[in-house]
Amino acid sequence: MQGKAVLSPFTFKNQPTKLKIIRWFNDRKNQPAGEIEYSEKSIGSKRLDRSIAEIADRLLDAEKRNASRRK
């Protein structure tokens, strides 16, 4: 059984920065092959909540693709 990571306010010692969250997402161990990394280039133009929502959407999409492959 594969472990799951949880992104919560308790995951980080301090308030997480957008860059820290993006790097957490891009460097995760269960990243599907061929998945495009979340860009670190335009983080200044996005709010933290928007970046988190986009990363959560990507994680959900990856989970759905993995579930459909298991069937």
N, C-alpha and C positions, 0 to 999 in steps of 0.2 A: 504494500500500500504506500502510495506516494504522499509525503507530508504536504501540507498547505501552509502558506504564509498568510499572515493577517496584517493588513495595513490599518492601523488605528492610531489614535493620539498617544497610546502607550508604547507603540513600537519604537519611537524615537525619544531620546533623552531630552532634546530641546525641540522647539517648534521646527518642523521640517521645512527646508527650503524647496522651491520648485525643482532646482537642480538635483537635490538629494533624492527626491521622490522619483524623478525621471531616471536617474542612474540606478536606483533600486529596481525599477521596472526593466530597464535595458539589461541589467546584469543578473537577472534572476536565473536560476538553474533550470527551470522547467520551460524555458522559452522554446516555442515550436520552431522547427527548422524552416528557414525562409521568411520568418516574420521580420518586418521592417522595424528598426528601432525608432523609438519616440525621439523626435528631433530636440536637441539641446540648443539650437540656434536662436529661435525666436521666443524664448521663455519670458523675456521682459515685456512682451506685448500681451501675454495671457495672465489672467488672474489665477491664483492658486487653486481655487475651487474648480475652475474650468479645466485646468491641467489634470487634476485628480479625477474628474468625471470622464475625461477622454481616456485616461489610463484604465479606469475601471471598465469602460466600454470595451477596450481592447482585450482586457483579461477575460471578460464574459464571452466575447467572440471566440477567443482561443479555447476556452473551456467547452463551448458548444461544438467547435470543430473537432476537438479531441473526443468528445462523447459520441459524435456521429461516426468517427473512425472505429470506435470500439464495438459498434453494433455489427 
